[in-house]
Amino acid sequence: MAAKKILFLTGDFAEDYETMVPFQALQAVGHVVDAVCPNKQAGDRIKTAIHDFEGDQTYTEKPGHQFTLNATFDDADPRQYDALAIAGGRAPEYLRLNPKVIDVVRQFAEAGKPIAAVCHGAQLLAAADVIRGKRISAYPACAPEVKLAGGEYADIPVDAAITDANFVTAPAWPAHPEWLRQFLVLLGTRIEL
């Protein structure tokens, strides 16, 4: 298997686990992963947040780790990447306001390249208007946005994921094993034990 080149879109207050775990896991299986954030350069650090499910009406939030970006958003050309991964948390809330981010998401979707989004990452997919007719999972609070963008909200368990065409989506970080497994299938990654 040839290593794939993945653009990993994240930002300040992205969910810690949804940033750290996929970034490292995709590298661990041999892929090249460029982690970027608008208005930041390679070597800049972003703040992350830890979202936990502790029996409240929504998740709780605690400070996460500092995450160092290894690429510069303005230098990222979607044509040079095989896939897009989008971290969840609060970052997509403001990233969706950036026209260049929306353009990047649209370029990946129009090219039919694999796109993996977890949690609030579906906010970017909805804002880019690329999910019409697709079954898309997300953090449940994002269900109205998925529906308003013409997608079918997939109400699946928090540790599950769903693939529809080139989209792999999941509700939150407890789905990492299944979300990453399905993304690796789309990427054509083979792991032999």
Secondary structure, DSSP 8 states (H G I E B T S, - for coil): ----EEEEE--TTEEHHHHHHHHHHHHHTT-EEEEE-TT--TT-EEEEEEEE-SSSSS-EEEEEEEEE--S-GGG--GGG-SEEEE--BSHHHHHTT-HHHHHHHHHHHHTT--EEEEGGGHHHHHHTT--TT-EE---GGGHHHHHHTT-EE----TT--EEETTEEEESSGGGHHHHHHHHHHHHT-----
